[in-house]
Amino acid sequence: MNLYHLKYFVTLAHFEHYTKAAERLSIKQPSLSNAIASLEKEMGIKLFEKDGRNIVLTRAGRLFLSDIEDALRMIDSSIENIKMSEKGEGRISIGYSERMISGYMPRLARCFMNTESGKNVDFDFEYVKGGYKELIEGLQKRKYDFVITDEDEEFDEIKSIPIMKRKMVAMLSEKSKLYDRESISLYDIVEDTVIVCEKDREIVEMIYKAASEKYGSITGENSVEIKTVSDEETAAALVAGNFGIAVLMDTEAVSLPDVKKLNISDESANEKKYYLKYKEGRYSIKVLEDFRNFVAGFAGNQNI
């Protein structure tokens, strides 16, 4: 289907007059007539019918006009976006699955936009509930330009740039008997109900191990009560209600009155690293290259 013929159709549909539409399009009337006839033949439907000296849209023509105007706007917008991206401008899409990075990445994006202040650059951030697998699939299918994960695995042209790290902390209510501590151990924590995010399987295993060592049980699963929640905000809310002690990766996005964060003293309480992933080998787009290089220069910088 000829794109010009579609644009001719839209113009004629608004004028409902061949001569006026041809003048607006800067083409001869017979060329416009042939284009419309060709379009109708290709579609197998009549788009216009005569109404005295003028023409009007048929019912099918009215339906087609509504859809094709939306389609042409999308095409024009896409072409404009491509032209912008070649100049180092345009929209950058980033997928992520952990809410704790939602504060860091917008600041990093703003820093980049400030360095490119003379250009039209914008960002789309999309929270993906499915996690790592869905993020990588979205990256491979070009749904996202970049994704953020805590996995540094590289495969099928998927490359990683380390961007940040977070330490493990405990969150306590002011009513907790451990509230006045400066730091806390997992041995202390397993004496209370432990609240963790369901995605943090490593933390759950650490809690069970600490309980097993403390109480001499085989697995630790019968020695400690663990409540799993969907996200850090829910964990903090339960702590505020004095339902237990939360163990999670630190995030500035979660902060409530009367809830205190403590460092965990155990050596096993390692930091978690996060990576910006991208697909190498795809058609080079300047705005994406510029952002990737910018992030690589800021790799690991927490103070932005």
C-alpha positions as semicolon CSV with decimal commas, in nm:
position;residue;x (nm);y (nm);z (nm)
1;M;0,000;0,000;0,000
2;N;0,146;0,331;-0,114
3;L;0,205;0,577;0,172
4;Y;0,151;0,878;-0,056
5;H;-0,184;0,736;-0,167
6;L;-0,292;0,716;0,196
7;K;-0,194;1,078;0,254
8;Y;-0,379;1,178;-0,064
9;F;-0,687;0,995;0,067
10;V;-0,680;1,186;0,398
11;T;-0,648;1,523;0,224
12;L;-0,930;1,445;-0,020
13;A;-1,148;1,320;0,266
14;H;-1,120;1,660;0,437
15;F;-1,180;1,872;0,125
16;E;-1,434;1,637;-0,041
17;H;-1,334;1,810;-0,364
18;Y;-1,077;1,678;-0,612
19;T;-0,961;2,015;-0,745
20;K;-0,909;2,173;-0,402
21;A;-0,739;1,864;-0,264
22;A;-0,506;1,845;-0,564
23;E;-0,412;2,209;-0,520
24;R;-0,333;2,153;-0,152
25;L;-0,120;1,850;-0,243
26;S;0,051;2,038;-0,531
27;I;-0,032;1,762;-0,778
28;K;-0,254;1,743;-1,085
29;Q;-0,614;1,632;-1,044
30;P;-0,578;1,325;-1,271
31;S;-0,287;1,205;-1,057
32;L;-0,504;1,235;-0,747
33;S;-0,793;1,055;-0,917
34;N;-0,564;0,771;-1,027
35;A;-0,415;0,741;-0,679
36;I;-0,759;0,710;-0,514
37;A;-0,876;0,464;-0,780
38;S;-0,565;0,255;-0,722
39;L;-0,620;0,259;-0,346
40;E;-0,985;0,156;-0,380
41;K;-0,891;-0,125;-0,619
42;E;-0,622;-0,252;-0,383
43;M;-0,861;-0,249;-0,086
44;G;-1,161;-0,376;-0,279
45;I;-1,396;-0,111;-0,137
46;K;-1,536;0,227;-0,240
47;L;-1,402;0,508;-0,022
48;F;-1,592;0,795;-0,187
49;E;-1,922;0,845;-0,363
50;K;-2,058;1,136;-0,566
51;D;-2,284;1,394;-0,407
52;G;-2,383;1,635;-0,682
53;R;-2,063;1,804;-0,804
54;N;-1,874;1,706;-0,492
55;I;-1,782;1,377;-0,334
56;V;-1,838;1,240;0,016
57;L;-1,695;0,956;0,213
58;T;-1,877;0,626;0,213
59;R;-1,942;0,453;0,544
60;A;-1,634;0,239;0,484
61;G;-1,439;0,554;0,393
62;R;-1,530;0,721;0,724
63;L;-1,414;0,419;0,922
64;F;-1,092;0,399;0,722
65;L;-1,023;0,772;0,768
66;S;-1,035;0,748;1,147
67;D;-0,792;0,458;1,156
68;I;-0,555;0,580;0,887
69;E;-0,516;0,927;1,040
70;D;-0,401;0,765;1,366
71;A;-0,165;0,539;1,172
72;L;-0,014;0,824;0,975
73;R;0,040;1,027;1,291
74;M;0,225;0,731;1,441
75;I;0,438;0,693;1,128
76;D;0,522;1,064;1,121
77;S;0,605;1,056;1,493
78;S;0,825;0,751;1,447
79;I;1,015;0,911;1,159
80;E;1,066;1,227;1,365
81;N;1,193;1,022;1,661
82;I;1,441;0,842;1,437
83;K;1,569;1,168;1,295
84;M;1,607;1,305;1,649
85;S;1,793;0,996;1,771
86;E;2,046;1,030;1,489
87;K;2,123;1,380;1,620
88;G;2,172;1,254;1,976
89;E;1,815;1,340;2,072
90;G;1,500;1,140;2,140
91;R;1,345;0,912;2,400
92;I;1,534;0,645;2,595
93;S;1,338;0,355;2,746
94;I;1,461;0,178;3,060
95;G;1,303;-0,127;3,223
96;Y;1,364;-0,224;3,587
97;S;1,219;-0,468;3,838
98;E;1,340;-0,346;4,177
99;R;1,179;-0,036;4,324
100;M;1,489;0,053;4,524
101;I;1,670;0,174;4,212
102;S;1,380;0,401;4,115
103;G;1,538;0,699;4,292
104;Y;1,892;0,655;4,160
105;M;1,813;0,612;3,789
106;P;1,599;0,925;3,745
107;R;1,880;1,128;3,904
108;L;2,132;0,967;3,670
109;A;1,903;1,041;3,376
110;R;1,865;1,403;3,489
111;C;2,244;1,439;3,509
112;F;2,267;1,314;3,151
113;M;1,993;1,552;3,036
114;N;2,176;1,840;3,202
115;T;2,493;1,758;3,009
116;E;2,282;1,749;2,691
117;S;2,088;2,064;2,775
118;G;2,081;2,187;2,416
119;K;1,916;1,868;2,294
120;N;1,567;1,723;2,316
121;V;1,618;1,410;2,530
122;D;1,358;1,232;2,743
123;F;1,325;0,903;2,934
124;D;1,062;0,635;2,985
125;F;1,098;0,423;3,300
126;E;0,890;0,105;3,319
127;Y;0,858;-0,112;3,631
128;V;0,844;-0,479;3,528
129;K;0,684;-0,713;3,781
130;G;0,806;-1,031;3,615
131;G;1,171;-0,977;3,701
132;Y;1,496;-1,071;3,531
133;K;1,360;-1,303;3,260
134;E;1,100;-1,053;3,140
135;L;1,356;-0,771;3,142
136;I;1,600;-0,964;2,923
137;E;1,322;-1,070;2,686
138;G;1,211;-0,707;2,658
139;L;1,567;-0,603;2,583
140;Q;1,612;-0,871;2,317
141;K;1,281;-0,780;2,154
142;R;1,377;-0,409;2,162
143;K;1,093;-0,318;2,394
144;Y;1,355;-0,144;2,611
145;D;1,678;0,031;2,514
146;F;1,829;-0,058;2,854
147;V;1,730;-0,263;3,158
148;I;1,857;-0,266;3,517
149;T;1,916;-0,592;3,702
150;D;2,130;-0,738;3,979
151;E;2,256;-1,011;3,743
152;D;2,592;-0,952;3,571
153;E;2,553;-1,244;3,331
154;E;2,642;-1,158;2,970
155;F;2,507;-1,362;2,678
156;D;2,367;-1,329;2,326
157;E;2,522;-0,983;2,282
158;I;2,376;-0,864;2,615
159;K;2,640;-0,648;2,786
160;S;2,652;-0,497;3,137
161;I;2,774;-0,176;3,297
162;P;2,794;-0,171;3,680
163;I;2,603;0,133;3,802
164;M;2,539;0,109;4,175
165;K;2,544;-0,110;4,484
166;R;2,330;-0,142;4,793
167;K;2,410;-0,288;5,135
168;M;2,189;-0,511;5,345
169;V;2,020;-0,341;5,642
170;A;1,773;-0,418;5,917
171;M;1,469;-0,199;5,981
172;L;1,335;-0,181;6,336
173;S;1,038;-0,021;6,504
174;E;1,106;0,217;6,793
175;K;0,924;-0,037;7,009
176;S;1,181;-0,307;6,932
177;K;1,408;-0,404;7,222
178;L;1,701;-0,373;6,978
179;Y;1,614;-0,019;6,869
180;D;1,902;0,148;7,056
181;R;2,170;-0,068;6,892
182;E;2,425;0,089;6,655
183;S;2,442;-0,232;6,450
184;I;2,279;-0,572;6,461
185;S;2,361;-0,932;6,373
186;L;2,146;-1,196;6,207
187;Y;2,169;-1,398;6,529
188;D;1,989;-1,111;6,705
189;I;1,734;-1,072;6,428
190;V;1,615;-1,436;6,421
191;E;1,484;-1,400;6,777
192;D;1,204;-1,187;6,630
193;T;0,969;-1,228;6,332
194;V;1,173;-1,149;6,021
195;I;1,017;-0,961;5,731
196;V;1,175;-0,999;5,387
197;C;1,082;-0,926;5,025
198;E;0,973;-1,236;4,836
199;K;1,225;-1,166;4,558
200;D;1,519;-1,173;4,803
201;R;1,571;-1,549;4,821
202;E;1,935;-1,505;4,920
203;I;1,832;-1,311;5,230
204;V;1,581;-1,581;5,324
205;E;1,852;-1,846;5,300
206;M;2,084;-1,634;5,517
207;I;1,813;-1,599;5,782
208;Y;1,752;-1,975;5,786
209;K;2,125;-2,042;5,812
210;A;2,163;-1,800;6,104
211;A;1,866;-1,961;6,282
212;S;2,008;-2,308;6,221
213;E;2,344;-2,210;6,370
214;K;2,189;-2,025;6,663
215;Y;1,941;-2,293;6,766
216;G;2,124;-2,603;6,642
217;S;1,846;-2,713;6,406
218;I;1,912;-2,882;6,073
219;T;1,743;-2,631;5,840
220;G;1,645;-2,335;6,055
221;E;1,301;-2,324;5,892
222;N;1,132;-2,437;6,213
223;S;1,340;-2,205;6,429
224;V;1,241;-1,864;6,292
225;E;0,923;-1,702;6,166
226;I;0,961;-1,530;5,828
227;K;0,699;-1,309;5,667
228;T;0,747;-1,248;5,293
229;V;0,605;-0,935;5,132
230;S;0,592;-0,802;4,778
231;D;0,808;-0,490;4,817
232;E;1,018;-0,272;5,047
233;E;0,735;-0,027;5,118
234;T;0,516;-0,305;5,259
235;A;0,805;-0,435;5,468
236;A;0,864;-0,090;5,618
237;A;0,493;-0,049;5,694
238;L;0,486;-0,380;5,886
239;V;0,795;-0,275;6,082
240;A;0,628;0,055;6,170
241;G;0,336;-0,148;6,308
242;N;0,583;-0,350;6,519
243;F;0,514;-0,678;6,336
244;G;0,881;-0,773;6,320
245;I;1,225;-0,674;6,191
246;A;1,277;-0,630;5,818
247;V;1,595;-0,739;5,645
248;L;1,636;-0,591;5,299
249;M;1,871;-0,413;5,065
250;D;1,898;-0,048;5,163
251;T;1,699;0,204;4,966
252;E;1,643;0,573;5,021
253;A;1,298;0,533;4,870
254;V;1,175;0,368;5,192
255;S;1,174;0,591;5,499
256;L;0,909;0,608;5,770
257;P;0,892;0,791;6,103
258;D;0,976;0,577;6,406
259;V;1,153;0,321;6,185
260;K;1,529;0,290;6,221
261;K;1,782;0,138;5,982
262;L;2,078;-0,054;6,123
263;N;2,380;-0,199;5,950
264;I;2,407;-0,577;5,972
265;S;2,741;-0,681;6,117
266;D;2,760;-1,031;5,968
267;E;3,028;-1,082;5,703
268;S;2,775;-1,271;5,493
269;A;2,563;-0,954;5,462
270;N;2,719;-0,862;5,131
271;E;2,642;-0,565;4,913
272;K;2,424;-0,621;4,608
273;K;2,544;-0,478;4,277
274;Y;2,321;-0,348;4,000
275;Y;2,392;-0,332;3,629
276;L;2,267;-0,140;3,329
277;K;2,228;-0,391;3,046
278;Y;2,204;-0,326;2,673
279;K;2,205;-0,528;2,352
280;E;2,528;-0,493;2,159
281;G;2,543;-0,516;1,782
282;R;2,211;-0,350;1,706
283;Y;2,189;-0,055;1,469
284;S;2,386;0,229;1,624
285;I;2,169;0,514;1,754
286;K;2,358;0,816;1,872
287;V;2,141;0,910;2,171
288;L;2,172;0,555;2,307
289;E;2,548;0,552;2,254
290;D;2,580;0,888;2,428
291;F;2,381;0,768;2,730
292;R;2,570;0,438;2,751
293;N;2,904;0,620;2,747
294;F;2,779;0,866;3,007
295;V;2,668;0,585;3,240
296;A;3,000;0,404;3,196
297;G;3,174;0,721;3,312
298;F;2,955;0,733;3,623
299;A;2,978;0,360;3,696
300;G;2,947;0,296;4,069
301;N;2,902;0,664;4,161
302;Q;2,638;0,676;4,438
303;N;2,666;1,051;4,492
304;I;2,446;1,192;4,219
